[in-house]
Amino acid sequence: MTAPGILNILAEMASKAGKPPAGETPRTIAPVVGPDDERVVTDSGIEIERLYTEDDVAPGLQGRLGEPGSPPFTRGIHEGMYRDRLWTMRQYAGFATPEDTNERYRYLIAHGSTGLSMAFDLPTQLGRDSDDLLCQGEVGRTGVPIDTIEDMRICFEEIPLDGVSTSMTINAPAAILLLLYELVGEEQGVPSEKLRGTVQNDVLKEYMARGNYIYPPEPTMRLTTDIFEYCRENAPKWNTISISGYHIREKGCSAVQEVAFTLSNAIAYVEAALERGLEIDEFAPRLAFFFNCHNNVFQEIAKFRAVRRMWAKIVAERFGAENPDSMKIRFHTQTGGVTLQAQQPEVNIIRVALQGFAAVSGGTQSLHTNGFDEALALPTERSARIALRTQQVLAHESGVADTVDPFAGSYFVESLTDEIEARSWELIDKVAELGGSVEALEFMQREIEESALSYHERYKTGQDIVVGVNKYVTDQVDDVDILKVDPESEQRQLARLKAFKESRDKAGVDAKLDALRDVARGEGNLLHPIRAALAAKASIGEVCGAMRDVFGEYKGGAFF
């Protein structure tokens, strides 16, 4: 389906969906209430009672809970959870140049990080080389620039790839970054079947909320399922997708919307893989998810418990999975970037600690805790170390890892878990009525917009208090050292890229890119010609450019 075809569907579906009447807030977000309204509501519009009793918990709790490690996985996907193995402590990092990024990775590993999480700059995320005229001033600013295999090689110098799990926050060019990582592993003598990690590979949420897409939806979904197929055959320990609610929560959605839209996108990916001919139990165990964690500790704990139960039901009942591993929703959590404040930034340490506690209490498989200075700049080594130490204190001093599902049986948490699940099903059903995630993009965008606007109004009126911002404000400006990216780093990256391109067999590269275009016009798995082009020293911009020649670029999306 072409981009104009998608846009026509969006317009038609949006007209059918309608918009909430003026002054009416959707049930999935908190209303803006006046000074005389004593209700306490979460950002998902769930009213919190003064006291919870046994009467607030629906009958049949034991059936909804089950046992940890068994369907419906409400209590966790592993029997012993953190008693047997702590969550993976990842710290998101990447900036300036591959050399600087390698130094930060080795620093984090030396201080106890058990997994790496790659942050890429905007040119890389959009499939463009650092020497592209559109990229001036953006190289290395929000993450590491990866133009070629040489850059990936430098990032992991002195870091054996069979001893680390690496998560890559990359979407439209996900296949390219995965293959570069695989090629570097081979150079190190690490076979692909030993590689562990994740590519985000979730472009639907880019159309919905973030905007870092390249191709129209149809070829994008093809690339996504090509990765599923390739990893099944070549990298069986690799997580082929990290279906992300994180970014839509950053855009302003509520906790319920995060659950509903993430699972709706997951349904779309599963359906695409099934249409390719893959079996549900072949690829579902390698699906991963990525969630946000905000300050309302109890809502976040309930959210994670609800989403486990819901995914188990979807995979078993809708898609007929028989392998219990297919029903387990394995997820990474990152503390809420949008909750960080530039005012009194050290208060963010408290926010991050609370959010980390909620994520672990909710049973996350891995966790990134934000640096307290990230409302101002990329984290310094000091703030990254404090963020990592926050996880280590949670693991070894808080007691949160001592028992499985510590809040189970709480009248409050069980009632909240059920309410989040019920409201999320309502939204999932609405997306399904509109034809699924691709056809319902504009509806979901509008829902997120309503939520973001509602939050802003509650903050402006003081209904929601943000410490140090709209209450407990001081005139003092806290002096915090921030990371400053060396402006010369861009020139160093450009010089390396220039030398790399001049040293290769250009005719050989062009031949591999032509072969990629041929497969793109047909129906074969794209990862094989992409890998051949990268091995011949094609750059990421050249590979993405070859596919742009065939697929075009996505120009749609009514972003707000």
N, C-alpha and C positions, 0 to 999 in steps of 0.2 A: 504494500500500500504506500502511495506517495505521501509526502508531507502535506500537500494541499488536501488530499483525501482525508488525512487525519484531522486537519483543521476543520473541514466540513462536518465531520462526525462530532468534533468538540462543540462546534456552534449549535448543532442540532440537539445534542445531549444537554448542553447547558440550558437551552430554552425549556427543555422538558423538566430539568431538575428544579428550576425556579430558585428564588432567593428568599430567605426568611422574611416575613413581613417586617415592615419598619418597626424598630424598637423591640423586636423579638429575638432573643439570643438562642442559637441552636442548643439542644440539650447536652452537647458534648463539650461545651466551654462554660466558664463561670460567667454569670450575669454581672453587670455593673449595678450595684445597689446603692441606695441613698443612705444618709447618716442615721436614719431611724430604723433601718433594717438590721435586725440582730442575727441574721443567718450567717453562718460560716460555711463557705463553699471552697472546694478545691478548684484548680484551673480547668478541670473537666466538668464543672457545674454540679458536682456531687455535694449535697448538703451534709455537713458533719453534725451529728447530734451531740448534745452535751454529755450523754452517757450511753454506752452500749451494753446490752444484756443478751442473754441467751436467746431472747425473742427476736433479736435483730439478725440472727443467723438462720438461713433457710434450712429446712430439714434435709437430711441426706448428706451431711458434711463429710462423713467418713468416705463415702463414695467419691466425692469431689476431690478429697485429699489423696487417697491412695497411699502408697508407700514410696519413699524416695528411691529413685532408680527404676521405677516401674510406671507404666501408664496410669493416670494421665500426667504424671511428672509435676504435679502442682508443687510438691515438696522438694523438687530438685531432680536433675537428670542422672545423678550418681548416688548409689546407696549410702556411701559414707561422706560424700561431699568433701568439705575442707579438712575433715579428720584424716582422710586418706591422702589428699593432695591439695595444696593451696591453689588458688586461682593464679593464672599467669599475670605477672605484673609488667604491663607494657607502658612505655612512655613514647608518645608521638613526637617524632623529631625529624628534622631535615631543614637545612637552610644554606644560603650562600653558595657553596660549591660542594662537590662530592668529598673533597678532602676535609672540609669543615664538618660535614655530616658524619663521616667516618670517625672523626675525633669524638664527636658527641656520642655516637653509638658505643664506642669503646669505653667512654666515661660512664655511661649508664650501666653497661654490663659490669664494669668494675665495682659499681656501687649497689649491685644486687638486682638489677632488672633482669627478668627471666624471659623477656620477649621484646622484640623491636617492632616499631610501628613507623612506617615511612611516610613522611609528609613531602609531597611534591609541589613544585612551584606551579603557577597558573599556566605558563607555556606548556609544560609537560602534561598537565591535566587536560589541556585542549589539543594535544597532539601536534604541537608546533615546536620547531627547533629554536634554540636560543638566538640564532642569527636571523630569525624572521623579523621583519620590520615592525610587525604588530606587537612584538614582545619587548621592545625597548623599555627599560626601567622596571620590568617585572621579573627578570631572571634572578632566581635565588631568593626572592623576597618572602614568599609564603611557604617555601619548602625547598627541597633540593632539585636542581635541574638535572634531568636525565635525558641526554640527547642520543647517546650511543652506548654500546656495550662497554666501552672504556669507562664511562661514568659509573655504571653499575659495578664494574670491577673495583673501582677505587672506593666506592661506598662500603664495600665489604672486605677490604684489605685487612688481613689478620683476624678476620671473623669467620671461622669455619661454618659453612652453611648447614652441615649436618648436626650442629650443636646449638642452633638457635631457631626459634619460630619467628617468622617475619610477616607482619600484616602490612598491606599496601593500600593506602586510601587513594585508589585510582579506579576510574570508571570507564569512560569511552575508550581509552587506550589500554585497558586492563590486560588484554591478551599480549600486548607488546612487552609490558613490564614483567609479566610472568615469564615470558620466554627469555628475556634478558637475564632474569634471575636464574633460570634453568641453565642457560649457557655458561654463566659465571660459576654455577655449581659444578658443571662438568669440568671446567678449567681447574677447579679445586680438587677434582677427583671424587666429587659427591654425586652419585647417580640420582636422577630425578625422583625415583621411588622413595628416597630418603628425605626429600625436601618437605618441610612443614611450614605452613603459613596460610595466608588468605589474600586474595585480591577482592576488593570491594565489589567491582563488576556490577553495580546496581545503578543503571542509568535512568530507570523510571523515576526515581526520586530526584534526579537532576532536572528532568522535565517539570516535575512538580514544584520544586522548591529552590534548587541550588543554581541551576543554569549552566553547569559545566558539561555540556553535551557536544557531540560532533555530528553524528549521522542521524537520519530519520529513525523512527521507532523500529521499522521492520528489519533493516540490516543490523541495528543495534541488538535486537533480540536474537538474530542469527549469531552474532559474535558471542553473545552470552551463552547460548547453548553449545556453540563450538567449544568454548572453554570447558563446559561440563563434560563433553565427549572426550576431549583431548586429555583432561586430567584423569578420567576414568581409566584410560589406556596407559598413561605415562607418568602421572604424579598422584598416586592413589591416596596419599596423606595430605594432599593440598585441599584447602577449602575453596571451592570454586566460585563462591559468591558470598558477600556479606550484605544481606538485605537490610537496608539502613533506615531506621526511624530517627536516627540521631539528627540528621540535617533538617528534616521537616520539623522537628521540635525546636531546633535553632531558629527556624524561620518564623516560629510563633505558634505552632499548634499545641493543643492540650495533650495530656497523657493518654486520654482515650483515643484521640485522633492519631497519636503516634502508633498505638497498638493496631488500630483498625486499618490505617493506610499502609503500614508496613506489611501486615498479613495479606492485605489485598494485592500488593505488589508481589509478594511471595507466591500467591496463587497464580498470578500471571506468568511468572517464571517457570513454575512447575508445569503449567499447561503447555508452554512453549517447548519445554523439554520432552514432554510426552508426545507432542505432535511430531517432534524430530524422530521419535521411535525409541527413545530411552525408556527403561523401566523405572518405576518410582523407587524401588528399593536399590537400584543401581546408583542413583545420584543423590537421593534425599539425605543419606547420612553425611554427605559432605557439604550440605547447605549450612551456612552460618548467618547469624544476625548481629545487628549493631544497634544498641539502644542508648538513649540519653538518660541522665539521672539528675533530677532537679532537687530543690531544697525541701519539698514536702516529703519527709522521710517515709511516712506510712503509706501515702499514695504510691510512691515509687516502689516500695516493697510489694504492695498489692498488685501493681502493674506487672511486675516480673512474674509473680506467681500466676496471674491470670493468663498471660501470654503463653506460658508453658502449656497450660491446660488446653487453651484454644488451638494451638498448633498441633498438638497430639490428636485432637478431634478432627481437624481439617485433613491431616495426612492419612489418618486411618479411615475415616468415614467417607470423605469426598474422593480421595485418590486411591483407596484400597491398599495402602501399604500394610505389609505383614511383619516386616522387620522392626522391632521396637526402636532400633537406632534411627530409623527413618522418622520416628515420631518425636524424637528428642530435639528441642529447639536449643541449640548451642549458641550462646551470644556473648559478644564483647560489650562492655559498657564504658562510656566516657562521661566524666562529670560535665555538667552543663556550662559550655562556653558562654552562652548568652546570659547566664546568671552572674558572671564575673563583672565587677564594677571598677571603673577607673578611680572613683573616689574611695579614699581609705583602702587601698588595694590589699593591704595585709589582712583585712577582714575576710578576703577571699579564701585564706587558708582554712578558716572555720567552715565556710560554705563547702569547700571541697572535701573536708573531712566528713561532714554530715552526708554528703552525696555518696562518698565512697562507702560509708557505713551502710547506707540504704542499698547500694548495689550488691554488696557482699551478703547482707541479710536476705536479699532477694534471690541469691543463688547464681550470680554471674560466673562465667567461665574465665574471663579475663577482664582486666580493668586498667584504664588510663585515668590518672588523676591530673587535672590541669594545674599549671603553674599559676601562682597568685598574681603574677604580673601580666597575664595574657590579655587583659583588657587594654594594655598599653603597647605591647610588642610581643615578639616571639620570646619564649622563656629563656632566662639566663641559666647558666649551670647551677647557680645557687637555688633558683626557684624550682628547677627541674629536680634537684636533689631533695628539696623539701617535699615536693609532690610525691616522689618515690618513697621517702621516709614515712609519709602519711599512710601509704599502703602497708608498709612494714609494721607500723604501730598497730594498725587495724588487725593485721595477721597475728601478731605475737603478744599484744598487750591488752586488746579490748575484750577478748573473750568471744567475739562474734564468730570465730571459726571453730568454736569448741563443740557445737551441736548443730544438727541439720535442721534447717527451716525454723529458726528460733521463735518466730512470731506466729507459728501455726496454732490454731485454737483460740487466738485472741478474738473476742467478739467483734472488736473494731476492725481488725485487719481482715478477718474472714468476710465480714459484711462488705468491706471496701473492695475486696477481691471479686466478689460476686457482682457488685455494681459495675465495676470497670469492665468485666467480661460482658455483662448484659448490654451496656451502652456500646461497646466495641462491636458486638454482633449486629446491632442496629445499623451502624455505619458500614460494615462490611456488606450487609444485605443491600444497602443503598448503592454502593459502588457496583455490586453485581447486577442490580436492576438497570444501571446505565451501560452495561456491557463489559465491565471489568476495568482494570486500572488505566489502560491506554485510552479507552473511550471516555473515561470519567476524569481525565486529568484536570479539566477546568473546574469541575465540581470540587475536587479536592483542593485545588489552588484557592478557590473562593472560601472554602471551610477554614483553611489555614489563615487566610486574610481576616476573616471574622474573629478568629481566636486572638490573633496578634493585636487587632484593634481593641478588642475587649480588655486584654491585659494592659495595654497602654492607657486606656481610660481609667482602669482601676488604680493604676500607679499614679496617674495625674491627680485623681481625687483623694489619694491617701488611703483608699480602701485596702490596697495591698501595700504593706510597708517594706521598703528596701533600705536596710540599715546603712546609714551614711550617705544616702542619696535623697530620699524624701522624708527622712526622720533621723535624728541624732547626727545632724550635719554639723561640721566644724568649718571654720574659716581657714584652718591650717591646710596647706598643700603638702602631702607626704612626699618626701624625696626618696624615690625608688630608682635604683640603677636598672636600666633596661638594656636589652641586647640591641646593639646597632650593627646592622649588616654592613660590612666593608663595601663601599661603592665600587671599589676596584674589582670585587669578586666577579661582577658581570663581565668585565673585560678579560679576566683570566679564563672564564668559561668559554667566551667567544674565541679566544686564541686557541684553546685546546680543540674546540670543534673544527676550526679552520684547518689546523694541522692534521686532524684525523681525516677530514674529507679529502685533503690533498694527497694523503699517503695511500689511498686505496685504489682498487681497480674499478674506475667509474663505469666502464662498459659492463663489467660483471654485475655491479649493483643494479644498473638499469635493466639488465636481463631478468634479474630476480624480481624486480618491481613489476615488470611486464607480466611475468608469470603470476604474480599476486593479482593483478588486474583481471587476468583471464579466469582465475578461480572465483574472484568476486562476481564476475558476470554469470558464473555458473552456480553449482550447488555444493561444491566440495567444502571440507572443513578448512577454514581460512588460516588456522594456526600453523599448518604445515608450510605453506608458502611464506607466511610472515616470518617464521623461524629461519627459513632458508635465506631470506633477505637480510635479516639481522646478523646472521652468521657471516654473510658476505660484506658486512660493515655498512649496511643501510642505516640511516638515522631514523629516529622515531617520527620526525616530521615528514620524511620521505615515505615511510610506510603508511602513515595516516593519510598523506597526500594522495598516494596511489588509490587508496580506498575511497577518498573523497571524489576522485575522478569518476568512479563508478556509482557510488551511492549518493553523492551530493551532500549537502549540509542541512541540518534541521533549522528552519528559520521561524518556526511557530512558537507558540507558548505565550499565553496572556499573563505575564508576570506583573505583580502588583507592587 
